[in-house]
Amino acid sequence: MTDWKENLEDMFKLEEEVVTYRTPEEAAEKIAYLLEHENERCRIATAGQARTLRDHTFKRMVDEADARFQTLLA
């Protein structure tokens, strides 16, 4: 669970791989809901972890930065 960011949807499927909130009240509501719905909470957590391990590794970030630098240097 994290606060909503404009580019977050570029990295995760919102409400499927990460739960977002825009206000403290919305955060409290979503926390209460997820605490009552263990299966959904676990499904979202598992999907978010899988996406992170697949797409958001340090090696992948370094490889992407290297590719950008190579393009700029060419």
HTML snippet that shows the backbone in 3Dmol.js (N, CA, C, O; Angstrom):
<script src="https://3Dmol.org/build/3Dmol-min.js"></script>
<div id="view" style="width:600px;height:400px;position:relative"></div>
<script>
const pdb = `
ATOM      1  N   MET A   1       0.854  -1.167   0.000  1.00  0.00           N
ATOM      2  CA  MET A   1       0.000   0.000   0.000  1.00  0.00           C
ATOM      3  C   MET A   1       0.897   1.226   0.000  1.00  0.00           C
ATOM      4  O   MET A   1       1.874   1.310   0.745  1.00  0.00           O
ATOM      5  N   THR A   2       0.535   2.182  -0.862  1.00  0.00           N
ATOM      6  CA  THR A   2       1.332   3.392  -0.969  1.00  0.00           C
ATOM      7  C   THR A   2       0.454   4.557  -1.405  1.00  0.00           C
ATOM      8  O   THR A   2      -0.652   4.366  -1.910  1.00  0.00           O
ATOM      9  N   ASP A   3       0.961   5.758  -1.202  1.00  0.00           N
ATOM     10  CA  ASP A   3       0.216   6.915  -1.671  1.00  0.00           C
ATOM     11  C   ASP A   3       0.269   6.977  -3.196  1.00  0.00           C
ATOM     12  O   ASP A   3       1.261   6.581  -3.807  1.00  0.00           O
ATOM     13  N   TRP A   4      -0.811   7.479  -3.805  1.00  0.00           N
ATOM     14  CA  TRP A   4      -0.934   7.548  -5.243  1.00  0.00           C
ATOM     15  C   TRP A   4       0.117   8.500  -5.804  1.00  0.00           C
ATOM     16  O   TRP A   4       0.349   9.580  -5.262  1.00  0.00           O
ATOM     17  N   LYS A   5       0.741   8.084  -6.888  1.00  0.00           N
ATOM     18  CA  LYS A   5       1.705   8.917  -7.615  1.00  0.00           C
ATOM     19  C   LYS A   5       1.324   8.865  -9.090  1.00  0.00           C
ATOM     20  O   LYS A   5       0.811   7.853  -9.566  1.00  0.00           O
ATOM     21  N   GLU A   6       1.569   9.938  -9.802  1.00  0.00           N
ATOM     22  CA  GLU A   6       1.175  10.025 -11.204  1.00  0.00           C
ATOM     23  C   GLU A   6       1.777   8.914 -12.065  1.00  0.00           C
ATOM     24  O   GLU A   6       1.105   8.402 -12.961  1.00  0.00           O
ATOM     25  N   ASN A   7       3.026   8.534 -11.812  1.00  0.00           N
ATOM     26  CA  ASN A   7       3.703   7.540 -12.653  1.00  0.00           C
ATOM     27  C   ASN A   7       3.617   6.117 -12.103  1.00  0.00           C
ATOM     28  O   ASN A   7       4.199   5.202 -12.686  1.00  0.00           O
ATOM     29  N   LEU A   8       2.920   5.915 -11.017  1.00  0.00           N
ATOM     30  CA  LEU A   8       2.878   4.590 -10.401  1.00  0.00           C
ATOM     31  C   LEU A   8       2.264   3.547 -11.330  1.00  0.00           C
ATOM     32  O   LEU A   8       2.659   2.381 -11.319  1.00  0.00           O
ATOM     33  N   GLU A   9       1.297   3.981 -12.131  1.00  0.00           N
ATOM     34  CA  GLU A   9       0.643   3.055 -13.054  1.00  0.00           C
ATOM     35  C   GLU A   9       1.604   2.572 -14.150  1.00  0.00           C
ATOM     36  O   GLU A   9       1.341   1.557 -14.795  1.00  0.00           O
ATOM     37  N   ASP A  10       2.707   3.285 -14.363  1.00  0.00           N
ATOM     38  CA  ASP A  10       3.732   2.831 -15.310  1.00  0.00           C
ATOM     39  C   ASP A  10       4.509   1.639 -14.749  1.00  0.00           C
ATOM     40  O   ASP A  10       5.121   0.882 -15.503  1.00  0.00           O
ATOM     41  N   MET A  11       4.482   1.477 -13.437  1.00  0.00           N
ATOM     42  CA  MET A  11       5.283   0.442 -12.804  1.00  0.00           C
ATOM     43  C   MET A  11       4.470  -0.739 -12.275  1.00  0.00           C
ATOM     44  O   MET A  11       4.974  -1.861 -12.216  1.00  0.00           O
ATOM     45  N   PHE A  12       3.223  -0.497 -11.893  1.00  0.00           N
ATOM     46  CA  PHE A  12       2.376  -1.533 -11.305  1.00  0.00           C
ATOM     47  C   PHE A  12       0.950  -1.389 -11.809  1.00  0.00           C
ATOM     48  O   PHE A  12       0.532  -0.305 -12.216  1.00  0.00           O
ATOM     49  N   LYS A  13       0.204  -2.490 -11.781  1.00  0.00           N
ATOM     50  CA  LYS A  13      -1.234  -2.445 -12.046  1.00  0.00           C
ATOM     51  C   LYS A  13      -1.888  -2.012 -10.739  1.00  0.00           C
ATOM     52  O   LYS A  13      -1.845  -2.726  -9.737  1.00  0.00           O
ATOM     53  N   LEU A  14      -2.492  -0.833 -10.770  1.00  0.00           N
ATOM     54  CA  LEU A  14      -3.097  -0.286  -9.560  1.00  0.00           C
ATOM     55  C   LEU A  14      -4.250  -1.156  -9.098  1.00  0.00           C
ATOM     56  O   LEU A  14      -5.063  -1.618  -9.898  1.00  0.00           O
ATOM     57  N   GLU A  15      -4.302  -1.367  -7.809  1.00  0.00           N
ATOM     58  CA  GLU A  15      -5.320  -2.158  -7.116  1.00  0.00           C
ATOM     59  C   GLU A  15      -5.231  -3.655  -7.446  1.00  0.00           C
ATOM     60  O   GLU A  15      -6.035  -4.444  -6.949  1.00  0.00           O
ATOM     61  N   GLU A  16      -4.264  -4.049  -8.279  1.00  0.00           N
ATOM     62  CA  GLU A  16      -4.012  -5.471  -8.547  1.00  0.00           C
ATOM     63  C   GLU A  16      -2.639  -5.899  -8.041  1.00  0.00           C
ATOM     64  O   GLU A  16      -2.471  -7.011  -7.539  1.00  0.00           O
ATOM     65  N   GLU A  17      -1.653  -5.003  -8.179  1.00  0.00           N
ATOM     66  CA  GLU A  17      -0.295  -5.292  -7.723  1.00  0.00           C
ATOM     67  C   GLU A  17       0.135  -4.343  -6.603  1.00  0.00           C
ATOM     68  O   GLU A  17       1.119  -4.592  -5.907  1.00  0.00           O
ATOM     69  N   VAL A  18      -0.594  -3.286  -6.447  1.00  0.00           N
ATOM     70  CA  VAL A  18      -0.336  -2.312  -5.380  1.00  0.00           C
ATOM     71  C   VAL A  18      -1.655  -1.599  -5.068  1.00  0.00           C
ATOM     72  O   VAL A  18      -2.447  -1.317  -5.968  1.00  0.00           O
ATOM     73  N   VAL A  19      -1.876  -1.318  -3.805  1.00  0.00           N
ATOM     74  CA  VAL A  19      -3.072  -0.586  -3.382  1.00  0.00           C
ATOM     75  C   VAL A  19      -2.647   0.846  -3.093  1.00  0.00           C
ATOM     76  O   VAL A  19      -1.651   1.084  -2.409  1.00  0.00           O
ATOM     77  N   THR A  20      -3.409   1.791  -3.620  1.00  0.00           N
ATOM     78  CA  THR A  20      -3.051   3.199  -3.452  1.00  0.00           C
ATOM     79  C   THR A  20      -4.139   3.954  -2.700  1.00  0.00           C
ATOM     80  O   THR A  20      -5.289   3.525  -2.612  1.00  0.00           O
ATOM     81  N   TYR A  21      -3.729   5.087  -2.167  1.00  0.00           N
ATOM     82  CA  TYR A  21      -4.673   5.984  -1.501  1.00  0.00           C
ATOM     83  C   TYR A  21      -4.255   7.415  -1.780  1.00  0.00           C
ATOM     84  O   TYR A  21      -3.086   7.685  -2.053  1.00  0.00           O
ATOM     85  N   ARG A  22      -5.201   8.320  -1.712  1.00  0.00           N
ATOM     86  CA  ARG A  22      -4.927   9.745  -1.945  1.00  0.00           C
ATOM     87  C   ARG A  22      -5.105  10.591  -0.682  1.00  0.00           C
ATOM     88  O   ARG A  22      -4.575  11.699  -0.596  1.00  0.00           O
ATOM     89  N   THR A  23      -5.838  10.080   0.279  1.00  0.00           N
ATOM     90  CA  THR A  23      -6.064  10.825   1.525  1.00  0.00           C
ATOM     91  C   THR A  23      -5.870   9.876   2.711  1.00  0.00           C
ATOM     92  O   THR A  23      -5.961   8.659   2.557  1.00  0.00           O
ATOM     93  N   PRO A  24      -5.605  10.429   3.879  1.00  0.00           N
ATOM     94  CA  PRO A  24      -5.492   9.575   5.064  1.00  0.00           C
ATOM     95  C   PRO A  24      -6.779   8.782   5.315  1.00  0.00           C
ATOM     96  O   PRO A  24      -6.722   7.637   5.762  1.00  0.00           O
ATOM     97  N   GLU A  25      -7.921   9.378   5.033  1.00  0.00           N
ATOM     98  CA  GLU A  25      -9.195   8.695   5.239  1.00  0.00           C
ATOM     99  C   GLU A  25      -9.326   7.493   4.291  1.00  0.00           C
ATOM    100  O   GLU A  25      -9.777   6.420   4.692  1.00  0.00           O
ATOM    101  N   GLU A  26      -8.927   7.691   3.038  1.00  0.00           N
ATOM    102  CA  GLU A  26      -8.978   6.591   2.082  1.00  0.00           C
ATOM    103  C   GLU A  26      -8.013   5.484   2.494  1.00  0.00           C
ATOM    104  O   GLU A  26      -8.329   4.302   2.360  1.00  0.00           O
ATOM    105  N   ALA A  27      -6.848   5.858   2.989  1.00  0.00           N
ATOM    106  CA  ALA A  27      -5.881   4.858   3.462  1.00  0.00           C
ATOM    107  C   ALA A  27      -6.490   4.027   4.584  1.00  0.00           C
ATOM    108  O   ALA A  27      -6.387   2.800   4.579  1.00  0.00           O
ATOM    109  N   ALA A  28      -7.120   4.688   5.536  1.00  0.00           N
ATOM    110  CA  ALA A  28      -7.731   3.967   6.660  1.00  0.00           C
ATOM    111  C   ALA A  28      -8.828   3.022   6.183  1.00  0.00           C
ATOM    112  O   ALA A  28      -8.928   1.894   6.665  1.00  0.00           O
ATOM    113  N   GLU A  29      -9.644   3.472   5.245  1.00  0.00           N
ATOM    114  CA  GLU A  29     -10.709   2.622   4.702  1.00  0.00           C
ATOM    115  C   GLU A  29     -10.136   1.394   4.006  1.00  0.00           C
ATOM    116  O   GLU A  29     -10.621   0.279   4.205  1.00  0.00           O
ATOM    117  N   LYS A  30      -9.103   1.598   3.189  1.00  0.00           N
ATOM    118  CA  LYS A  30      -8.519   0.485   2.446  1.00  0.00           C
ATOM    119  C   LYS A  30      -7.786  -0.474   3.380  1.00  0.00           C
ATOM    120  O   LYS A  30      -7.820  -1.687   3.171  1.00  0.00           O
ATOM    121  N   ILE A  31      -7.139   0.047   4.385  1.00  0.00           N
ATOM    122  CA  ILE A  31      -6.480  -0.820   5.365  1.00  0.00           C
ATOM    123  C   ILE A  31      -7.513  -1.692   6.066  1.00  0.00           C
ATOM    124  O   ILE A  31      -7.323  -2.901   6.197  1.00  0.00           O
ATOM    125  N   ALA A  32      -8.597  -1.088   6.511  1.00  0.00           N
ATOM    126  CA  ALA A  32      -9.647  -1.847   7.194  1.00  0.00           C
ATOM    127  C   ALA A  32     -10.211  -2.923   6.267  1.00  0.00           C
ATOM    128  O   ALA A  32     -10.413  -4.062   6.688  1.00  0.00           O
ATOM    129  N   TYR A  33     -10.463  -2.570   5.019  1.00  0.00           N
ATOM    130  CA  TYR A  33     -10.995  -3.531   4.055  1.00  0.00           C
ATOM    131  C   TYR A  33     -10.021  -4.696   3.863  1.00  0.00           C
ATOM    132  O   TYR A  33     -10.419  -5.859   3.923  1.00  0.00           O
ATOM    133  N   LEU A  34      -8.760  -4.381   3.634  1.00  0.00           N
ATOM    134  CA  LEU A  34      -7.776  -5.430   3.363  1.00  0.00           C
ATOM    135  C   LEU A  34      -7.527  -6.319   4.580  1.00  0.00           C
ATOM    136  O   LEU A  34      -7.260  -7.511   4.432  1.00  0.00           O
ATOM    137  N   LEU A  35      -7.612  -5.754   5.764  1.00  0.00           N
ATOM    138  CA  LEU A  35      -7.469  -6.573   6.967  1.00  0.00           C
ATOM    139  C   LEU A  35      -8.612  -7.575   7.098  1.00  0.00           C
ATOM    140  O   LEU A  35      -8.437  -8.651   7.671  1.00  0.00           O
ATOM    141  N   GLU A  36      -9.770  -7.222   6.572  1.00  0.00           N
ATOM    142  CA  GLU A  36     -10.925  -8.124   6.631  1.00  0.00           C
ATOM    143  C   GLU A  36     -10.962  -9.112   5.470  1.00  0.00           C
ATOM    144  O   GLU A  36     -11.711 -10.087   5.527  1.00  0.00           O
ATOM    145  N   HIS A  37     -10.180  -8.888   4.426  1.00  0.00           N
ATOM    146  CA  HIS A  37     -10.203  -9.726   3.224  1.00  0.00           C
ATOM    147  C   HIS A  37      -8.807 -10.285   2.959  1.00  0.00           C
ATOM    148  O   HIS A  37      -8.083  -9.825   2.077  1.00  0.00           O
ATOM    149  N   GLU A  38      -8.460 -11.292   3.754  1.00  0.00           N
ATOM    150  CA  GLU A  38      -7.108 -11.854   3.708  1.00  0.00           C
ATOM    151  C   GLU A  38      -6.745 -12.411   2.338  1.00  0.00           C
ATOM    152  O   GLU A  38      -5.621 -12.203   1.881  1.00  0.00           O
ATOM    153  N   ASN A  39      -7.642 -13.102   1.676  1.00  0.00           N
ATOM    154  CA  ASN A  39      -7.326 -13.688   0.367  1.00  0.00           C
ATOM    155  C   ASN A  39      -6.971 -12.609  -0.649  1.00  0.00           C
ATOM    156  O   ASN A  39      -6.005 -12.751  -1.398  1.00  0.00           O
ATOM    157  N   GLU A  40      -7.747 -11.537  -0.677  1.00  0.00           N
ATOM    158  CA  GLU A  40      -7.466 -10.445  -1.606  1.00  0.00           C
ATOM    159  C   GLU A  40      -6.150  -9.763  -1.257  1.00  0.00           C
ATOM    160  O   GLU A  40      -5.349  -9.447  -2.137  1.00  0.00           O
ATOM    161  N   ARG A  41      -5.939  -9.542   0.027  1.00  0.00           N
ATOM    162  CA  ARG A  41      -4.691  -8.923   0.496  1.00  0.00           C
ATOM    163  C   ARG A  41      -3.489  -9.758   0.079  1.00  0.00           C
ATOM    164  O   ARG A  41      -2.494  -9.216  -0.404  1.00  0.00           O
ATOM    165  N   CYS A  42      -3.571 -11.062   0.260  1.00  0.00           N
ATOM    166  CA  CYS A  42      -2.458 -11.945  -0.105  1.00  0.00           C
ATOM    167  C   CYS A  42      -2.257 -12.004  -1.617  1.00  0.00           C
ATOM    168  O   CYS A  42      -1.124 -12.058  -2.096  1.00  0.00           O
ATOM    169  N   ARG A  43      -3.363 -11.993  -2.369  1.00  0.00           N
ATOM    170  CA  ARG A  43      -3.266 -12.022  -3.829  1.00  0.00           C
ATOM    171  C   ARG A  43      -2.555 -10.769  -4.348  1.00  0.00           C
ATOM    172  O   ARG A  43      -1.681 -10.860  -5.210  1.00  0.00           O
ATOM    173  N   ILE A  44      -2.929  -9.610  -3.824  1.00  0.00           N
ATOM    174  CA  ILE A  44      -2.307  -8.351  -4.245  1.00  0.00           C
ATOM    175  C   ILE A  44      -0.834  -8.332  -3.825  1.00  0.00           C
ATOM    176  O   ILE A  44       0.029  -7.941  -4.611  1.00  0.00           O
ATOM    177  N   ALA A  45      -0.549  -8.747  -2.610  1.00  0.00           N
ATOM    178  CA  ALA A  45       0.841  -8.768  -2.132  1.00  0.00           C
ATOM    179  C   ALA A  45       1.701  -9.689  -2.974  1.00  0.00           C
ATOM    180  O   ALA A  45       2.828  -9.335  -3.321  1.00  0.00           O
ATOM    181  N   THR A  46       1.190 -10.861  -3.307  1.00  0.00           N
ATOM    182  CA  THR A  46       1.947 -11.814  -4.117  1.00  0.00           C
ATOM    183  C   THR A  46       2.183 -11.268  -5.521  1.00  0.00           C
ATOM    184  O   THR A  46       3.280 -11.397  -6.063  1.00  0.00           O
ATOM    185  N   ALA A  47       1.155 -10.658  -6.110  1.00  0.00           N
ATOM    186  CA  ALA A  47       1.296 -10.081  -7.451  1.00  0.00           C
ATOM    187  C   ALA A  47       2.288  -8.921  -7.446  1.00  0.00           C
ATOM    188  O   ALA A  47       3.098  -8.792  -8.364  1.00  0.00           O
ATOM    189  N   GLY A  48       2.229  -8.087  -6.426  1.00  0.00           N
ATOM    190  CA  GLY A  48       3.165  -6.958  -6.331  1.00  0.00           C
ATOM    191  C   GLY A  48       4.601  -7.413  -6.140  1.00  0.00           C
ATOM    192  O   GLY A  48       5.523  -6.848  -6.729  1.00  0.00           O
ATOM    193  N   GLN A  49       4.786  -8.428  -5.321  1.00  0.00           N
ATOM    194  CA  GLN A  49       6.135  -8.952  -5.110  1.00  0.00           C
ATOM    195  C   GLN A  49       6.676  -9.573  -6.399  1.00  0.00           C
ATOM    196  O   GLN A  49       7.839  -9.366  -6.745  1.00  0.00           O
ATOM    197  N   ALA A  50       5.844 -10.326  -7.102  1.00  0.00           N
ATOM    198  CA  ALA A  50       6.283 -10.945  -8.352  1.00  0.00           C
ATOM    199  C   ALA A  50       6.668  -9.879  -9.375  1.00  0.00           C
ATOM    200  O   ALA A  50       7.681 -10.012 -10.061  1.00  0.00           O
ATOM    201  N   ARG A  51       5.867  -8.829  -9.478  1.00  0.00           N
ATOM    202  CA  ARG A  51       6.176  -7.745 -10.424  1.00  0.00           C
ATOM    203  C   ARG A  51       7.479  -7.059 -10.043  1.00  0.00           C
ATOM    204  O   ARG A  51       8.295  -6.754 -10.912  1.00  0.00           O
ATOM    205  N   THR A  52       7.679  -6.817  -8.765  1.00  0.00           N
ATOM    206  CA  THR A  52       8.906  -6.175  -8.298  1.00  0.00           C
ATOM    207  C   THR A  52      10.128  -7.027  -8.620  1.00  0.00           C
ATOM    208  O   THR A  52      11.120  -6.524  -9.147  1.00  0.00           O
ATOM    209  N   LEU A  53      10.054  -8.303  -8.308  1.00  0.00           N
ATOM    210  CA  LEU A  53      11.194  -9.191  -8.558  1.00  0.00           C
ATOM    211  C   LEU A  53      11.455  -9.384 -10.047  1.00  0.00           C
ATOM    212  O   LEU A  53      12.592  -9.637 -10.446  1.00  0.00           O
ATOM    213  N   ARG A  54      10.414  -9.267 -10.877  1.00  0.00           N
ATOM    214  CA  ARG A  54      10.569  -9.438 -12.315  1.00  0.00           C
ATOM    215  C   ARG A  54      11.042  -8.154 -13.002  1.00  0.00           C
ATOM    216  O   ARG A  54      11.932  -8.197 -13.851  1.00  0.00           O
ATOM    217  N   ASP A  55      10.451  -7.019 -12.638  1.00  0.00           N
ATOM    218  CA  ASP A  55      10.653  -5.797 -13.414  1.00  0.00           C
ATOM    219  C   ASP A  55      11.410  -4.677 -12.718  1.00  0.00           C
ATOM    220  O   ASP A  55      11.841  -3.732 -13.379  1.00  0.00           O
ATOM    221  N   HIS A  56      11.580  -4.754 -11.434  1.00  0.00           N
ATOM    222  CA  HIS A  56      12.154  -3.613 -10.717  1.00  0.00           C
ATOM    223  C   HIS A  56      13.399  -3.998  -9.920  1.00  0.00           C
ATOM    224  O   HIS A  56      13.549  -3.621  -8.757  1.00  0.00           O
ATOM    225  N   THR A  57      14.275  -4.741 -10.555  1.00  0.00           N
ATOM    226  CA  THR A  57      15.514  -5.150  -9.905  1.00  0.00           C
ATOM    227  C   THR A  57      16.600  -4.105 -10.158  1.00  0.00           C
ATOM    228  O   THR A  57      16.515  -3.311 -11.095  1.00  0.00           O
ATOM    229  N   PHE A  58      17.600  -4.124  -9.316  1.00  0.00           N
ATOM    230  CA  PHE A  58      18.727  -3.211  -9.484  1.00  0.00           C
ATOM    231  C   PHE A  58      19.414  -3.457 -10.829  1.00  0.00           C
ATOM    232  O   PHE A  58      19.764  -2.503 -11.523  1.00  0.00           O
ATOM    233  N   LYS A  59      19.610  -4.713 -11.202  1.00  0.00           N
ATOM    234  CA  LYS A  59      20.258  -5.028 -12.478  1.00  0.00           C
ATOM    235  C   LYS A  59      19.473  -4.455 -13.642  1.00  0.00           C
ATOM    236  O   LYS A  59      20.056  -3.889 -14.567  1.00  0.00           O
ATOM    237  N   ARG A  60      18.170  -4.594 -13.605  1.00  0.00           N
ATOM    238  CA  ARG A  60      17.356  -4.066 -14.709  1.00  0.00           C
ATOM    239  C   ARG A  60      17.446  -2.551 -14.778  1.00  0.00           C
ATOM    240  O   ARG A  60      17.519  -1.987 -15.870  1.00  0.00           O
ATOM    241  N   MET A  61      17.442  -1.888 -13.639  1.00  0.00           N
ATOM    242  CA  MET A  61      17.566  -0.424 -13.635  1.00  0.00           C
ATOM    243  C   MET A  61      18.910   0.010 -14.192  1.00  0.00           C
ATOM    244  O   MET A  61      18.987   0.973 -14.955  1.00  0.00           O
ATOM    245  N   VAL A  62      19.966  -0.690 -13.816  1.00  0.00           N
ATOM    246  CA  VAL A  62      21.301  -0.363 -14.319  1.00  0.00           C
ATOM    247  C   VAL A  62      21.367  -0.604 -15.828  1.00  0.00           C
ATOM    248  O   VAL A  62      21.920   0.217 -16.560  1.00  0.00           O
ATOM    249  N   ASP A  63      20.813  -1.715 -16.294  1.00  0.00           N
ATOM    250  CA  ASP A  63      20.807  -2.008 -17.726  1.00  0.00           C
ATOM    251  C   ASP A  63      20.047  -0.935 -18.512  1.00  0.00           C
ATOM    252  O   ASP A  63      20.488  -0.520 -19.584  1.00  0.00           O
ATOM    253  N   GLU A  64      18.912  -0.488 -17.979  1.00  0.00           N
ATOM    254  CA  GLU A  64      18.131   0.563 -18.645  1.00  0.00           C
ATOM    255  C   GLU A  64      18.892   1.884 -18.659  1.00  0.00           C
ATOM    256  O   GLU A  64      18.894   2.587 -19.670  1.00  0.00           O
ATOM    257  N   ALA A  65      19.531   2.224 -17.557  1.00  0.00           N
ATOM    258  CA  ALA A  65      20.321   3.458 -17.509  1.00  0.00           C
ATOM    259  C   ALA A  65      21.483   3.378 -18.485  1.00  0.00           C
ATOM    260  O   ALA A  65      21.772   4.350 -19.183  1.00  0.00           O
ATOM    261  N   ASP A  66      22.155   2.232 -18.543  1.00  0.00           N
ATOM    262  CA  ASP A  66      23.266   2.052 -19.482  1.00  0.00           C
ATOM    263  C   ASP A  66      22.791   2.237 -20.920  1.00  0.00           C
ATOM    264  O   ASP A  66      23.461   2.897 -21.713  1.00  0.00           O
ATOM    265  N   ALA A  67      21.654   1.665 -21.256  1.00  0.00           N
ATOM    266  CA  ALA A  67      21.131   1.791 -22.620  1.00  0.00           C
ATOM    267  C   ALA A  67      20.841   3.262 -22.947  1.00  0.00           C
ATOM    268  O   ALA A  67      21.111   3.712 -24.061  1.00  0.00           O
ATOM    269  N   ARG A  68      20.300   4.000 -21.994  1.00  0.00           N
ATOM    270  CA  ARG A  68      20.041   5.422 -22.226  1.00  0.00           C
ATOM    271  C   ARG A  68      21.334   6.198 -22.416  1.00  0.00           C
ATOM    272  O   ARG A  68      21.437   7.043 -23.305  1.00  0.00           O
ATOM    273  N   PHE A  69      22.326   5.904 -21.570  1.00  0.00           N
ATOM    274  CA  PHE A  69      23.627   6.580 -21.711  1.00  0.00           C
ATOM    275  C   PHE A  69      24.276   6.261 -23.058  1.00  0.00           C
ATOM    276  O   PHE A  69      24.834   7.144 -23.709  1.00  0.00           O
ATOM    277  N   GLN A  70      24.201   5.013 -23.463  1.00  0.00           N
ATOM    278  CA  GLN A  70      24.785   4.628 -24.746  1.00  0.00           C
ATOM    279  C   GLN A  70      24.109   5.379 -25.895  1.00  0.00           C
ATOM    280  O   GLN A  70      24.773   5.801 -26.843  1.00  0.00           O
ATOM    281  N   THR A  71      22.808   5.541 -25.808  1.00  0.00           N
ATOM    282  CA  THR A  71      22.073   6.289 -26.838  1.00  0.00           C
ATOM    283  C   THR A  71      22.516   7.738 -26.860  1.00  0.00           C
ATOM    284  O   THR A  71      22.726   8.313 -27.928  1.00  0.00           O
ATOM    285  N   LEU A  72      22.656   8.327 -25.689  1.00  0.00           N
ATOM    286  CA  LEU A  72      23.076   9.729 -25.610  1.00  0.00           C
ATOM    287  C   LEU A  72      24.507   9.928 -26.092  1.00  0.00           C
ATOM    288  O   LEU A  72      24.833  10.962 -26.675  1.00  0.00           O
ATOM    289  N   LEU A  73      25.351   8.948 -25.852  1.00  0.00           N
ATOM    290  CA  LEU A  73      26.763   9.061 -26.253  1.00  0.00           C
ATOM    291  C   LEU A  73      26.976   8.793 -27.742  1.00  0.00           C
ATOM    292  O   LEU A  73      27.996   9.184 -28.309  1.00  0.00           O
ATOM    293  N   ALA A  74      26.029   8.139 -28.358  1.00  0.00           N
ATOM    294  CA  ALA A  74      26.192   7.763 -29.779  1.00  0.00           C
ATOM    295  C   ALA A  74      26.029   8.944 -30.709  1.00  0.00           C
ATOM    296  O   ALA A  74      26.137   8.790 -31.926  1.00  0.00           O
TER     297      ALA A  74
END
`;
const viewer = $3Dmol.createViewer("view");
viewer.addModel(pdb, "pdb");
viewer.setStyle({}, {cartoon: {color: "spectrum"}});
viewer.zoomTo();
viewer.render();
</script>
